[in-house]
Amino acid sequence: MAGLIVRDEDGEILASKTAICSDIATLFTVEAHAGLQVARLGILMGLNKLEIMGDSKTVI
């Protein structure tokens, strides 16, 4: 499971979502899946610019 938060430039929370990641073998893949989900959420919200940050120590 991955938690996603969308914030504006001032740090105000605009949206949040929980993504269930079943049958995923590695934490790297979970982090990549979460990045995909937040990108989709940003597109649905009509955002023109996204900065995706994760808490994994692995760079995606």
Order of alpha helices (4+ residues) and beta strands (2+ residues): beta-beta-alpha
